Structure formats: structure tokens, C-alpha cells
Amino acid sequence: MPCASRNPLPRSSSWPVLQTFLSCQENMSAPDIDMRQECPDDISAVSRVTAAAFLAAPHTTHTEHFIIVALRKAERLSVSRVATHNEQVVGHVAASPIKISGTNRGWYGLGPVSVLPSYQRRGIGSALVMDALRVLSSIGAGGCVVLDDPAFYERFGFKANSALTLGGVPAEYFMAVAFDASMPSGKVSYHEAFRAQSRLTLERTRRE
Ligand SMILES: CC(C)(COP(=O)(O)OP(=O)(O)OC[C@H]1O[C@@H](n2cnc3c(N)ncnc32)[C@H](O)[C@@H]1OP(=O)(O)O)[C@@H](O)C(=O)NCCC(=O)NCCS
């Protein structure tokens, strides 16, 4: 199936900070990079880019590409956007629904986010994060969490919040951004696809 052409999203008026991000995006230093929705032809490239990006990453389980496949199979890959250069996938961002204290509150978890090592530090990762937040806002998400380095994610409005917790991780690495005035509280859980290790676990996730 051919890939859809670049797909601009409606701008949300519900989140003023997002508007600022979007206007900054016009000045991003990622020339010749297009951002669009993943299409079926991109699936193997997304796995390759994700595995390559995390190969030398500081915090990794090296299972991130399996997680994306498992989310897709479970129909929980709510956001799957690719960055392309000369029509080749060079970056990818995913987001999936989370539960807060066991309840679906319309919140999402950002990640994995991946940029091919040879394309890193050109603004593509930032553009992908902003693009994913824009998609989430446009589908009416209440907010988004991320588990990673605050040095990168705080610039997008993410902040650690003691009310929203994820077990077993240092609190400062688990951050949230609300798209409206309300910040929920509780224990966050990601979809079970985040336990995917390999094709075998993937098969199990699909059957459950
Ligand atoms: C994290 C990642 C997606 C960033 O992509 P990128 O295209 O290199 O990011 P950008 O060029 O937009 O970087 C913007 C800024 O973030 C900084 N930055 C990039 N990666 C960073 C990281 N892992 N930690 C802290 N800061 C980081 C850059 O130095 C740059 O800072 P500056 O604006 O002050 O110069 C990319 O490095 C990557 O794929 N890493 C491996 C996978 C990973 O760790 N993903 C994140 C967890 S899901």
C-alpha cells in the first residue's frame, strides 16, 4: 500500500503551550525532514530505526522495537509518526494509552522515540516529540507521560509530578504534561506490550 503524503494536523486551541511549541517548530533545524503518519510500508523500517537508535542509548532494554510491534498488534499504538529524509524513515515516535490507578483517563505514554544515530542532534527528535504531542492534543488526550531524561523532555513542558507515579523508577525521570487544567493523580501503568521481549512474548501478548 502506498504511503500517505505529509499529513498536517489540525491545531488545538485547548493547550496554549502547545501553540507555542508549534510556532517554534517552524524554526526547527531539521531541513528536508518530513513528518507523517506511519503506513504499512514503514513497519520494517520503523523496527530497524528503533533498534539502531537504542543500540548505544544510555537507558535501554534493547526491546523497544518489540514493544512497538506488540503495541501495533494489540491496537494500542495510538500515535505512530515517522520522520523521513528522501523518503527514507530516519526517525519514529510512538504513544499509547496508559492507565492511572487502573482507570483509563484519556492519558497517553510517549515513547519509544528514536532517531537514526547518523541523523541525531539535528532537531529531528524534538520535532517528533512536538508532532506526537500535537497529535495527542488533536485526538482529545488529557495529557501525556514520559519516562526518560528530564534534560531532553522538560523543554517540551514535561515535569516530574509527585502525584503521578510509576513504580520502580527514579521519580525525577518520570514526567507528565497536562493538556488542560487538570492533573490527575495515581499510579501509572503502561500497556502489557511494554513487557514484550521478543517474537515469543509478542505472540503471547497477542493471545491475551
Ligand atoms: C533522544 C533522541 C530521540 C533525540 O533525538 P535528536 O534528533 O538527537 O534530538 P534533537 O536534535 O532534537 O536534540 C535536541 C536537544 O536534546 C539534546 N538531547 C538529545 N538526546 C538527548 C538525551 N538522550 N538526553 C539529553 N539530551 C538529549 C540534544 O543535545 C539537543 O540539545 P540542545 O538543543 O541543547 O543542543 C535520540 O538521541 C535517540 O534516538 N536516542 C536513542 C533512543 C532514546 O534514548 N530515545 C529516548 C527514550 S524513548
The ligand as an ORCA input file, in Angstrom:
! r2SCAN-3c Opt
* xyz 0 1
  C      16.671     11.009     22.228
  C      16.647     11.212     20.707
  C      15.300     10.755     20.165
  C      16.841     12.701     20.439
  O      16.827     12.871     19.047
  P      17.702     14.012     18.356
  O      17.212     14.141     16.952
  O      19.128     13.732     18.565
  O      17.252     15.257     19.255
  P      17.412     16.793     18.924
  O      18.425     17.000     17.837
  O      16.063     17.337     18.728
  O      18.034     17.268     20.292
  C      17.610     18.386     20.882
  C      18.382     18.579     22.143
  O      18.282     17.480     23.037
  C      19.585     17.052     23.428
  N      19.495     15.624     23.559
  C      19.365     14.730     22.573
  N      19.283     13.490     23.086
  C      19.356     13.635     24.430
  C      19.308     12.725     25.518
  N      19.189     11.395     25.337
  N      19.402     13.220     26.769
  C      19.529     14.529     26.981
  N      19.572     15.447     25.996
  C      19.481     14.997     24.737
  C      20.489     17.499     22.330
  O      21.789     17.689     22.787
  C      19.850     18.816     21.955
  O      20.218     19.773     22.896
  P      20.463     21.293     22.507
  O      19.185     21.758     21.847
  O      20.726     21.948     23.811
  O      21.625     21.233     21.573
  C      17.807     10.448     20.005
  O      19.030     10.874     20.573
  C      17.698      8.937     20.096
  O      17.099      8.294     19.224
  N      18.313      8.369     21.145
  C      18.300      6.918     21.335
  C      16.941      6.439     21.785
  C      16.464      7.138     23.038
  O      17.179      7.247     24.030
  N      15.181      7.619     22.985
  C      14.582      8.362     24.063
  C      13.919      7.492     25.024
  S      12.336      6.901     24.462
*
